[in-house]
Amino acid sequence: MKPQVMIVEDEAALATMLRYNLEKEGYRVSEAGNGEEAVTLADEVKPDLVLLDWMLPVMSGIEVCRQLRRKPVTRDVPIIMITARGEESDKIRGLNTGADDYITKPFSMPELMARVKALLRRAQPAQSKGNLTFQDILMDLTAHRVTRGGRYIHLGPTEFRLLQFLMEHPGCVFSREELLNAVWGPDIYVEPRTVDVHIRRLRKALNNDSEMDVIRTVRAAGYALDSDPDMRMATA
């Protein structure tokens, strides 16, 4: 069955254009014209991806994003925020709220379709089965589940892929560009700063007050999964 894409957009002309292009690509499409309707519709249709406008009547796109991330049925669904707000602070706020990608109006429809395709592809369950371990972190690729010391850790789809890649290469330092190519893919444009946002979200999910931060920041180089305290003191 083709993926279900939910459009949340109050501009009728843009919603119609998005529907036309998505259906042309073979996707099933549902629509909501305001934030409150979007939250209700998401429970009904269980979308595979959400195109979410920021400026919505009744409830803002930011609040819709928060609510979708709280619900078990939609917490792992990829969300692309669509907005005219193009400031870096707005992008960071959208990503921190739970969006996986961000595109500003006016935008290229082929670019948006490419982003939709890339996010849907990466949201599919990992083809490789089995477990990855690093210290007390266990990643079950079959169940798509992460625990640390027995504690369940909720991760969004992007954070899950980011952690999987780092756990597959423990101790290796990767630049932002290398992480973008490995996790997001070379066929989609995402600003390097996006990596920092998702690393912060991954750290917040993995660590509590009694646990060591296993993600090492290497100045002018990038990030690594590393538990060597001497190395961390030298480079963090």
N, C-alpha and C positions, 0 to 999 in steps of 0.2 A: 504494500500500500504506500502511495506517495506521502511524503511528509506534510503535516498540517502546519501552515503558517498563520498566525493571528496578527492582523493589522490593527493597531490602536492609533487612530488618526481622526481628528475632528474636521479636517479640511476635505470635503467631499471629492473635489477634483483630484487631489493627491491620492486619496484612498482608492479611487477608481483606477488611477494609473498604476498604482502598486498592485492591485488585484489583477489587472490585465496582464502585467508583466510576469507576475508569479504564476498565474494559471497557464500562461504561454510556456513557462518552463516545466509545467506538469504538476505543480504543487496544488494541494487542496488549500482553500483560503477561507478564513472567517474574519469578521470585522466587528470592531467596537468603536463607538464614536465618542466615548468619554471614559474617564478612569474607573468610575464605579462599575460601569457596564463591563469593562475589560476584566476586572477581578472576578466577576460572576461568570463571564463567558469562559475564562480560562479553566474553571472547575468543570465546565460542561464539555468543552471540546478537547481538553488536554493537549495543547499545541506542542509541536516539536520545536518551534522557534517563534519568537515574538518580535515584531517591528513596532517599537514604542515611541510615540511622540512625547516630547517633554512637556510642552504647553497644552494641557488638556482641560476641558471644563469638568467641574464637579470634584475631580481628584487629579493632582499633577502626575506626570509620568514618573517622577522620582518616587512618589508615594506608591504608585502602582508597582514599580520595580521592587520596593521594599516588601510589599505585601506578597508578591509572587514568590520572592525568595523565602518567605516564612512558611509557605504552604508546601507540604510534602509532595503534592502532585506537580508543582511547578518550580520547585527550588533548584532543580538542575537544568531547567530549560534555557537554552541560549537566548539572550536578549540583546537586540541591536537598538540603541537609542538613536532616534532621529530628531534633530532639533536645529533651529536657527542660531542657537547659542554656541558660538565657536571659540570662546575664550578657553585657555588652557585650564583655568580653575573650574570651569563648567564641565569640561571633559573628565577631569579628575574626580569631581563630585559624582558624575554619572557612573564612572567605573567603580568608585568606592561604594556606591549604593548597591551595586550588584550587576550592572550591565557588563556584557562581554565584549561589546564593540560600540563604536560611537561614530555617527556620520552626520555632517552638518549640511543644512539646506543652503543653497541649491546643491544637489548632488547628481552624479552621473548614474543613470539607471543600470547600465552594464556593471559599473563598479559595485553597486548595492547587490545586484544579483550574484556577483562573484563572492561577495562577503557572506551572503545567505548560504550559498553552496558550500563554502569553506567551513563555516561554523557548523552546519548540519553534518558534514562529513566527520568533523572532529568530535562531535557530540555522540557519535555512534560508540557502542561498547567496544572496548579494546579487543582486537582480534587475538592477541597473544593471551594465553590463559596462565593461571598460576599466581604466585605471590612474589612481591618484592619486599625486602626487609632492609632496614637501616637502623641500627641500635634498637630502640623499643618501638619503632614505627613499622607497622605492617600494612602493606597495600595489597588487597585482594582484587586482582584484575578481573576475575570471573564475576564476583559479586559487586564490583565497582564500589568498594568500601575501604575506608582507611581507619585504622585505630592506632593509638599511641599509648602504650602501657595498659592496654585493655579499654582505654577511653575512646569512644566513637568520635571521629572528627568529620564534621560536615564540610565538604568542599564543593564549590561550583565546578562546572565542567572545565573551565580554563585552568583553575588552580589544580584540579586533579591531573590534567595532562602535564602541567608544569612540574608538579611533584614527581610524577612517573618518570619524566625525562631525567630529572636530577637524581632520582634513586637508581636509575639505570646506569648512571655515570658518577658514582660517589667520589668526591675529592677533586673532580675536574672543574676548572673555572671556565665559565661560559660568558661571553660578552652579551650585551642586550641584543645585538643583531643576531648572534648565533641562537639565542633563545627564541627570538621572533621567528626565525626560519624553522626551528625544530618544533615549536609548539603551535604557532599560528600558521606557519607555512609560507613559502616564498610567493604564493599566488595571491596573497592578500596584504594590503598595506595597513600597517598599524604603527603608530609613532613609538619610538624606543622608550619614551617615558611611560608608556602603558605597562612595560615589563615591571617597572618599579612599583606601580600600583598593585599589580597582581602578586608580586613578591611580598608586599606588606600584608595583603589579605591572607596569603598562605602562612606567613609567620604568625599572624593573629590567631588563625585557626589551629596551628600546630602547638603553640606554646601556651603554657599557663605559668603562674608565678614560680612553680617548683621545677619547671623543666628548662633545660638549656636550649637556646636557640641554635638549631643545627644548620641554619642557612647562613653562610659566611658571605659578607660583602667585601669584595676586593677592590680597593680604590683604583679607578681608571682602568679596571679590567672587567668586572662583572660579578657573578654570583657562583657559589658552589655549595654543595651539600657536604659539610665537613664538621667533624666533632673534635678535632685536634685543638685543645685550648691554646697551646703555644702558637700555632699557626694563626689562630683567630686573633690573638693579641697583637701579632705582628702586622696583620693586614687589615683588620676591621676598622 
